[in-house]
Amino acid sequence: MAATTPPKVVFEHEGVFIHSSPDESEDQDLISGFLRIVDKDGETLVEYKPLEDADPSNMLCACKDSSSVVEWTQSSEDNPHRPIDHQLSYETEWDMINAVSFRRKVHAHGDGGSNHTNDRNKWAFSFNVCDLRSITVKCEGRSYITFRLKDGTALPAIHFHQGGSTPFLDSLRKSVQINESPDDESILIVSTYSKTFSQSFENLLDDTNYGFVQKFKKDPYTTTLGGFSKVTNYLFDAFRVPELECHQRPAEEVADLLGELIPGLEINQQEEPGFEVITRLDLGPRPEVQRRGPVTMEEWAKYQDSEGRITNVPHLKDLIFKGGLCYAVRREAWKLLLGYFPWNSTHEERKLLQKRKTDEYFRMKLQWKSVSEEQERRNSRLRDYRSLIEKDVNRTDRNNKFYEGLDNPGLILLHDILMTYCMYDFDLGYVQGMSDLLSPILFVMENEVDAFWCFVSFMDEMHENFEEQMQGMKSQLIQLSTLLRLLDLAFWNYLEAQDSGYLYFCFRWLLIRFKRELHFQDVLRLWEVMWTRLPCQNFHLLVCCAILDSEKQKIMDRKYGFNEILKHINELSMKLDIEEILSKSEAICMQIKHCKDLPHSVSEILGLNTVTEPSAALETSEYGILESPQTSPRSTDRQDHVVSNGHSHLKETTHNGCKVAFIS
């Protein structure tokens, strides 16, 4: 049973011919066929098939080789109950819902890519509109069209003996931008998004005065994830006052504008009495820290008893924090780090738990799989979730060999897991950016059920980032600002002077935990380190501080303004050294811990004041952190206030009932 939705025919026209010879010789063949524009899993294809070659039941899945340790297979209608990975389905009743499974590689296959011609008939062709460079349209009695692809291939001219060229081009314009060539009006130039960016999030609109800001107001998630990486003058021009006005907005105006653009990020400007005043603190020298290599299979085995229980968990977490995990260990270790399996569970207990979780997963999956088209027409939320998931899945990590190529079965699993998550948490459903959090987990798990439950655990932590009020994002940006003021007041003052003190340029970092800033393998390393919950709570905020610390001198020396700061930070994507960042982040944490008279608000953010007298039931790591779940960011309730006397700024932060003010 196919897991993807059937191809949607956007346009179809019969009576389209290919002339076997370019000249009008009497003995030439006229190949009759039909022309289609097809929307298949978010990709737009143009297909031409001779009538004798027409086959509407074309395959939805190309088995494409990947560099991973598995190869993809897909169930067919002829054999829907073929054997699959034992972990993926414990009961045959769930096989009807399984469309994709994993099989260990025994040998390498070809790349599975399709050619522009079909082996059964040399006149048939199919191409993705993203590969289209130009269209030549001529009318010599009848209209005919010639497609030229970006690789230089010129496809056979198709002749519209019964009309239909204009409706075809009109339909094509819905997927690509078509403009007349300035040199030849018969040639239409096709413009599409770049391959990398089209497989990511949407590009910025072209209108510099309207597009970006309006799009940001409508959908801050998509615009932040995709647009900020391309931004130049868009946001800056929107924030800047006209030339006749003051050259610098008051802080409260910037706060109001940011609150309007990013719902939930508004900063309360009302002054409240009674707060603790914190001036410059001597943090002392920043210590040097050393990292180690990843935990190997041999090391991992030493921490398991004969029945599979993990022993000395705090020490093992210390090793993971210091060096991460080798790839062979990740699949098992991530299930424990994310709380899918308890650390003290045996092999047998994990198998039983996995079986229960498998049944639970497929029951939820069956709920949306069994919804008929008629039902879905009356369920707008499910319709919207499905549409958004299909759109995002086809743009997630498409440069990764695990997900590359058209109709990659890995995308089917991403789609199915995210749709099932909508059944698990229908109130939240799907929000753009969640596919970025799932992709690395599925890559490591290579198992639909395990990936789903690990994703659920990760989303429990990230949930507030994606809620409509964005309380999680608001809290984290305020917490980050508090930490940066403590660590480097001069740099924070500089950002504040450039209308950047709210650190909204870190929005994408926090929203999807640096997923778009690091190379894929570095994301795996960072996440597993953060999942140890060491060396403090909210370690990801110190990662932000470490990156900013490395860039502050360049920003200040070059006197970057609002726009330049935003541009510079986003151009750091894929240029960051993960080991250097982790070392600096840990050093910053140790520096803060050694600080005398540490502000209570900072202790709260990093969870340092939670360490009192350890309970006998809880072990502690070398960092003194109790081995208990991380405090949820949802428990914090903060407000930020600004008071200015013309020379210095008094920034007040309310955190868990404790008011703290920073003098700058």
VENDA-V157138 format. One record per helix or strand of 3 or more residues. SS is the DSSP state (helix for helix, strand for strand). FROM is the first residue (numbers start at 1). LEN is the number of residues. If there is no record, write none. Layout:
ss = (SS SS)
from = (FROM FROM)
len = (LEN LEN)
This chain:
ss = (strand strand strand helix strand helix strand strand helix strand strand strand helix strand strand helix helix helix helix helix strand helix helix helix helix helix helix helix helix helix helix helix helix helix helix helix helix helix helix helix strand strand strand)
from = (8 30 43 51 70 92 100 125 129 132 143 158 165 177 187 195 211 220 234 251 276 297 313 327 347 373 380 409 434 448 471 489 504 520 539 562 578 600 608 633 638 649 658)
len = (12 11 8 3 5 3 5 4 3 8 7 3 8 4 5 4 8 8 6 11 3 6 11 11 23 4 14 16 12 18 17 9 8 11 19 9 16 7 3 3 7 7 6)
